[in-house]
Amino acid sequence: MDEATDTKQDRINLRLKHSAKRAIERAASLEGKTVSNFILTSALAHAEKTIHEHEVMSLNSRDSEAFFNALVKPIRFNKKLAAAFEEHDQRVTNT
């Protein structure tokens, strides 16, 4: 089911100061939106921006090349890393 046909079922309630409510109502009115629509579109835009900032990594060309090279470089385990993996396998049981 796509968003256009999906019925609205979830609700978010919040308490706020009267002055904050007035500011939101005024801003919604200026954009010709309902308060609910104004809050929803504003919150979604901010949520998408926040998610993007936390999930997307932007690198310059030098750092991008170093990152790629680190990914394609064969892994070489030294003795300490091999011992750590062995200890992990002994301590942790898979269920």
C-alpha positions as CSV (number, residue, x, y, z in Angstrom):
1,M,0.0,0.0,0.0
2,D,1.5,3.4,-1.0
3,E,1.4,6.5,1.1
4,A,-1.4,8.1,-0.9
5,T,-3.8,5.2,0.0
6,D,-2.4,4.4,3.4
7,T,-4.8,5.7,6.1
8,K,-3.5,7.8,8.9
9,Q,-3.6,5.8,12.1
10,D,-0.8,7.0,14.4
11,R,-1.0,10.1,16.6
12,I,1.6,12.3,18.3
13,N,0.5,14.5,21.1
14,L,2.6,17.3,22.6
15,R,2.4,20.0,25.2
16,L,3.7,23.5,24.5
17,K,3.7,27.0,25.8
18,H,0.9,29.2,24.6
19,S,3.4,31.5,22.8
20,A,4.8,28.6,20.9
21,K,1.4,27.5,19.8
22,R,0.6,31.0,18.6
23,A,3.8,31.1,16.6
24,I,3.1,27.8,15.0
25,E,-0.5,28.8,14.2
26,R,0.8,32.1,12.6
27,A,3.4,30.3,10.6
28,A,0.9,27.7,9.4
29,S,-1.5,30.5,8.4
30,L,1.2,32.3,6.5
31,E,1.9,29.2,4.4
32,G,-1.8,28.4,4.0
33,K,-1.6,25.2,5.9
34,T,-3.4,23.6,8.8
35,V,-1.4,23.5,12.0
36,S,-1.3,19.7,11.7
37,N,0.0,19.8,8.2
38,F,2.5,22.6,9.0
39,I,3.9,20.6,12.0
40,L,4.0,17.3,10.0
41,T,5.8,18.8,7.0
42,S,8.2,20.7,9.2
43,A,9.0,17.7,11.4
44,L,9.4,15.4,8.4
45,A,11.8,17.7,6.6
46,H,13.9,18.0,9.8
47,A,13.8,14.3,10.4
48,E,14.9,13.5,6.8
49,K,17.8,16.1,7.2
50,T,18.8,14.6,10.5
51,I,18.7,11.0,9.1
52,H,20.8,12.1,6.1
53,E,23.4,13.8,8.3
54,H,23.8,10.6,10.3
55,E,23.7,8.0,7.5
56,V,25.5,9.6,4.6
57,M,29.3,10.0,4.6
58,S,30.7,12.6,2.3
59,L,34.4,12.4,1.5
60,N,36.8,14.6,-0.6
61,S,38.7,12.8,-3.4
62,R,41.8,12.1,-1.2
63,D,39.8,10.6,1.7
64,S,37.5,8.7,-0.7
65,E,40.5,7.1,-2.4
66,A,42.0,6.2,1.0
67,F,38.6,4.7,2.2
68,F,38.3,2.6,-1.0
69,N,41.9,1.4,-0.8
70,A,41.2,0.3,2.8
71,L,38.2,-1.7,1.6
72,V,39.9,-3.5,-1.2
73,K,43.2,-4.1,0.6
74,P,43.5,-7.8,1.7
75,I,43.1,-8.3,5.4
76,R,46.2,-9.4,7.3
77,F,45.7,-10.7,10.8
78,N,48.5,-10.2,13.1
79,K,49.1,-12.5,16.1
80,K,47.1,-10.3,18.6
81,L,44.1,-10.0,16.3
82,A,44.1,-13.8,15.6
83,A,44.3,-14.4,19.4
84,A,41.5,-12.0,20.0
85,F,39.3,-13.9,17.5
86,E,40.2,-17.2,19.0
87,E,39.4,-15.9,22.5
88,H,36.1,-14.5,21.3
89,D,35.2,-17.9,19.8
90,Q,36.0,-19.6,23.1
91,R,34.0,-17.2,25.2
92,V,31.0,-16.5,23.0
93,T,28.5,-19.3,22.2
94,N,26.3,-19.0,19.2
95,T,22.6,-19.7,19.8
